[in-house]
Amino acid sequence: MTRSLRLALVGTALGALALSACTAGGGSSSNGPSAGAKQTITVWHGFTGDNEVNAFNAAVARFHAKYPNITVNSVKGQDDDKITKAISGGDPPDVALSFTTDNVGKFCSTGAWQDLTGLMKQSGVSTSEFNRASMQYTEFDGKRCALPLLQDVYGLYYNKTMLAKAGYTSPPKTISELTAMAKKLTTFNSDGSIKTAGFIPDWNFYEVAPSHFAPSWGAQWQQNGKSSLATDPAWAQMVSWQKSLIDWYGYAKLQKFRQSLGQEFSADNPFEKAKVAMAIDGEWRTAFIRDEAPKLDYGTAPFPVADNRASTYGAGYVPGTILGIPRGSAHKAAAWQFVKFMTTDTQTLVGLANQIRNVPTTTASLQAATELKNDPHFSTFLNIASNKYTSTTPASPNGGAYQVTFQEFLQKYQSGPTSPDLKSDLAKVDQQITNDLKLSK
């Protein structure tokens, strides 16, 4: 599910503004007909590719077979902005699917998506049925306004041939091992330019984002309700490591190499073309490699952890796809029946995961995903999803704006000289995040 993965700076900021502007309106919710009445519900989702749309429609067909009185009008290609405007205009779908877990804070805090806590209790749906990280990104400030459908899981991809040529038989498990291997695996042309990179730490490069690295250091975004980039030393450790590796490559030299590489979501992806030996990426990359580079000899593993956190190796970062019931849904009871079925029915979740190549979210579906378990490349991500140290980014009333602010700082920081007072720099970012949060309320 490639839609939810990129931290698109402009897109995320605009999405937060759109939510802030549009969720105040809309009518009050009404349960409408009972779940047992004959009716049609409208479900909006963002899938557009034939494979994904067909997989989702197959799941919808399973729901209709179980509940023949409920017909589902499934509408593809709907993003958060369209959903939010429909809610504001008083004509929302009955069920909405979002790829953007960063927007959960706004969905919940404004009431744009209804609190499901009472419905879950009445139906006997427990949070213990889902993996821990997915419960973190579907709730904000005591309100659980979404449930997880599938999830994306981040790990390390490594080229076995390139590692073996450099004398390595296994992937790195610690950051110091990753650093040493990245340097040894990097090769240069006769003019000193980079020929192949062991690992690209550039904040402008594909899936290299602070949210994806944070679990490796155990870095906490917030402490006591405040941004903690300066007060949690793990952030400075992470930033210093990244900057030191950038400086080893040479920022200008690395930029030139990066700009010569193919697009992330294309057959020219540099990992698939053996231009990069190791890369952080999500589980979906296994499907891309299968289709675009079937002869590539590669492996997958959890991303390395800080040396002082070796006991937490095996964890990673997780966002996901979520389902909710918008405010103003005309068929709330039937909508809940659909949300409950799609997010808890094991066979449905496994079928979706197998076809879309994402990770299921319930404990039962993770255990039942035999096809995915038998794929040694994919099974890594099932294990990461189940790891107790795996985490996600905290929900915020202004969406992922705090991540945008931090990433913008990092992109500037990596290009210049090392700061003599990184903690002070991070404190300024904390203050900007606090100011932006005040403006969003």
N, C-alpha and C positions, 0 to 999 in steps of 0.2 A: 504494500500500500504506500506508494511513493508520495501521495499527496500530503501526508501529515508530517513528513520528515524534515523538510528544509526549514531552517530558521531564516525565512525571507524577511530581511529587516524592514523594508518599506511595506510589504504586504502585512506583516504582523502589526505594525503600527497603525496602518489604515484600518485593519480589522478591529483593533481595540477602539478606535474612534467611532467606527460605524456602530459597534455595539453600544457604546456610551450614548450615542445620539438616538438610537432607534428603539431601545427596549422600554422606554417609559410609557408608551401607549399601549393600545390593545384592550380588548374586552376582558371581562372576568371569565374564569373557567366554569364550564358546566359539564357534569358527567355525561349528559346525553343519554342515549338508550343503554340498556343493560348489555353486558358482554354476550348474553345469550340471544339477543335480538338479531334479526337479519339486517345487515348494514354493510356499508362500504367505508373503509377508512383510507385516508391518503397518507402515504409515506414518502417523504423526500430524502434522497440520498445523493452523495456526490460521485458515485461510481460512473465512469464513462466508457472505459475499455470493455470490449465484448466479453472477455473472459470474466471480469469482475461483475459486470451487469448480469451475465448468465448465472454466475454463482449465487448472487443475491436473489435473483428471481427464482432459482431452484429452492432456496431457503424459504422464500415467500410461499411457494407452492406447497412445501411441507407444512407450513403453518395453516394454509387454507384447507389442506386435507384433514388436519386435526380439528379445525374450527370452520366447518363449511358454511356456517352462517355469516362469517366475516370475509368479505371480499376486499382485497388490498389493491388499491391504485398506486402502483410503484412508479415514482417520478425520478428519473436519473438526472445527474448533472446539476444538483442544487448545492450551493455553498452556504457558508454561515451568513454571509451578507444577505443573500436572498431569503434565507429562513428568518433572519432577524427583522427584515423589512416586512415580511408577511405577518409576523407576530405583531409588529407595531401597527400595521394596517388593519388588524382585526380579522384577518383571513388566513390563519396559519394552517399548516398540515397537521394531521393528528399525531404523527410521529416524525421526528427529525433525526437524521444521522449526521454526525460531524466528525471530521478527521482532525479537528484542532482542539486537543485537550487544554491548550492554553486559554481557551475561552470559557472553560467551565466556571471560573470565578465570577465572570459577568453573567453567565446564564443563571447561576444559582442566586447571586446576590440581588439581581433585579427581578427575579421571578419569571424571567422570559421562558425558562424551562421549569416545570413544576417539580416540587419536592416529592420524591418517590418513597420516602421513608415509611409513611403510613401504608402505602400500597404493598410494599415489601413485607411489612409486618403482618398485614391481613392475609397475604398469600403464602406466608411461610418461607419467603426468600431471605436467606441470611447472607451477610457479608462474608461469612466464613467459606462460602462456596467459591469465592473468587480469590485469585492470587492478590497478595497484599498491595503491590504497587498499583494495580488497577483500581483498587478501592481508594487510593490516595488521589488519583486524578479524576475521579467522578464525584467528588464532594468538596464543598467549600463552606466554612463557617457554620458547621452543623447541619447543612442541607445537602442531601444527596439527590441532585437533580438529573443524574444520568447513570446509566449502567454500561459496562464495557462490552463491546461485541468481539473485536479482535484487537491484538496489540502488536506493536513494532518493538523489536528487541535489538539492542546494539551490541556488537562484539568485534573481534579482530579477524580480519581476513589476511591470510599470508600465502605467498607463493612458495610452494614446497621446493620447486626446482631451484629458485634463486637462493633460498635458505640453505639447501644442501650444497650448492656450489660454494657458499661462504663458510661451510663447515658446521652448519646448524642442523640438528635433527628434530628440534621441537620449537614451538613459538615462545616468545618471552612471557613471563608471568609477572614480572615487576617492572616498574618504570625505568630503573637503572638498566635492566636487561634490554628493554625496548630501545633505550637510547644508544647503548653500545651496538646493538644489532643494526639499528637504523644507519649508524655511521659506517659500519663495515659493509652493509649491503648497498650503500650509495656508490655509484661509479661516475667517473667524469670523462668528458671528451678531452682531446688533446689541447684545446684552448681553455680548459678549466671549467667549462660550463657543465651543468649536470646532465648526465646521460640517463641514468636511472636513479630513483630515490628509494632509500630504504623505508622511509616513512615521512609523510608531509605533515608538519604540525601547523601549517598556515591557517589562521582563522578565516581566511577567505576560501578555503578549499573544501568543497563538498560537505561531508558530514562532520567536519572538524568544528565543534561548537562547545562552549563551556558546559552546557547542560549534559552533553554526551560524555564529557570527561569527568564531571563532578563526582560520580560514584566511586571512581578509582581512588580519589583522595578523601572520600567521605565528607566532602565539602557541603556545608549547609547554607542554603540561600537566605534563610531567615532564622533569627533567634529572638525570642520574646516579641514576635510580631514585627520586627524591624529587619531591614536588609543587613546582612552580616558579612559582606565581602571583606571588610576591613577587620572585623572582630574575630572571624574564624580563620586561624592561620593556614588552614588547608588551601584557601584560595590563593594566598601569596605563594605558597609552595608550588601550586599548579601553574600559576602565571610565570613564575621564575623558571620553572623547568621548560615550559614552552618557549620562552624568550631565549633561553640559552641554546636550545636546539636550532631555533631560527638563526641566531647569530653564528652558530657553527656552519650552517649552510651559506650564510650571507643572504640578507633579505632580498637584495636586488637580483642576485643569482637565482634564488628560489622563485621569485616572481616571474622571471623570464621562463624558467622551466615550467611553472604552473600554467602560464598562459599559452604554452605550446601544446598542452594536453587536450584530449578529447572531452566531450561533454559527459557529465555524470551519468545521465540516463540515455546512453547510446552504446552502440557496439564498439565505440572508440574509447570507452571508459579506460583510464590508464592502468587500473589494476587488471582488467581483463586483457589489456595489451602488454602486460608484463613491463610496464614503465615504472610501476611502483610495487615494491616488494611486500609491504604491509599497509593495511588501511583499516580505519574504523568505518563500519557500515552496518546496515540493518539486515535482517533475515531475508528480505526480499531480493537481495543481491544474488542469492543462490539460484533463483529462477532466471535472472538475467544471464548469469554465467552459463547455466544449462542451455539456454537458447542461443547465446551470442558467442560463447567461448567454450564449447563442450570439451575441448582437449586440454584446457587449462588444469594443471596439477596444483590444486590449492587445498588449504585447510581452513577451518574456522575454530575460534577459541574465544573465551572471555577476554575482554580488554585487560591489559596489565594493570596492576594496582601499585600505589605508592609503597615503597619498600617497608615502611613501618606499618603497613596494613596487609601484609602477606596472608594473614588468616582469612581475609575477606575475598580472596581471589575466587572468581566464579560468578561474581555479580555483574550488573550492568545497568544501563539506562533504559527505561520503558515509557513510551507514550502509547496512544492507541485510538481506536475508533469507538465512538460512544453513541448511544441511543437515548433519546429523551422525549418527553411529551410537552410540546409547547403550550404556553398559556393561551387559552381560548380554543383548545381542541374540542371539537363538537362530539367526539366519541371517546371520551376519556377511558371508560371501562374497557372497551375493545382495544384502544391504543395500548393500555397497560397489558392486556392479554398478549398483544404482539411483542411488546418490549420484553416481557417476562420470558416468552417462548424463545425469542431470538437470542437472548443473552444467557439462558440457562439450559436449553435443550442440547444435550451432549452430541447427539448425532448431527444436528444442524451446525453446531460450532465446528466440529471436526470436518464436516463436508466443506464449509466455507474456508477453513484453514488449509485444507488440502488443495483446493482449487485456486485460491488467491495467493497462497503461500505466505500467510501471516500466522502469528502464534495465537492459539486460543487462550481464553482468560480464566475459565473455571478450572478448579483442581481436577474434576472428573474428565473434562475434555483434554487437558494436558496429558493425563494418564492414558486416555483412549486414542490419542493421535498416533496410532501405530505406523501409518505410512510415513509420517514426518519423523518419528523416532528412528525408523529404519534407514533414513537418509543421514549419513554421518555428518554431512555439512549442516543440515538443518537441526539435528538433535541438539547441537550446541546451544541454540537459542531457546529451546524448550527448557533446558537445564538452567540457563540464565534467568528465565522468567520465573522459575520456581525457587531461585536462591533467596534466602531471607534478607540478604544485604542489597538486593536489587531495589532501585528507587526511581523516582520520577521528580519532575519539577513541581513546586507548590503552586496551587491555584492562587490567582490574584484578581481583585476587582477590575483591573485594567488589562486583563489578559496577560500576554507575554511581553509587555512593555519593559519590564525590568530586565529580561534577558536581552532584548534589543539594545537597551542602554549599555549593558555590560559588554556585549559583543562589539558595539561601536567603539567603546573605549579600548578593547583588546586589539582591534584591527589597527588603531592608531599607535598603540603602545608597542606592538611588535615591530613597527617600521623604524623606530627611533632608537636613541641610545638608552641603555638601561637606567631606569629611574633610581636616584639615590634614596628615595623615600616612597617605595611602592605602597606601603600601608596608608600613607597620607593620600596618595592617588586614589586608592580604593575607597577611602572614606568619602572623597568627593563624589564618587560614583554612587555610594550609598545615599548621600544627601540628594542627588539628582533623582534617584529612584523614589525617595520619600516625597520630594516635591511633586513629581509626576503623579504619584498616588493620590496626593491631596487634590490635585487639579481634576482627577477623574471622578471624584465623589460629588 
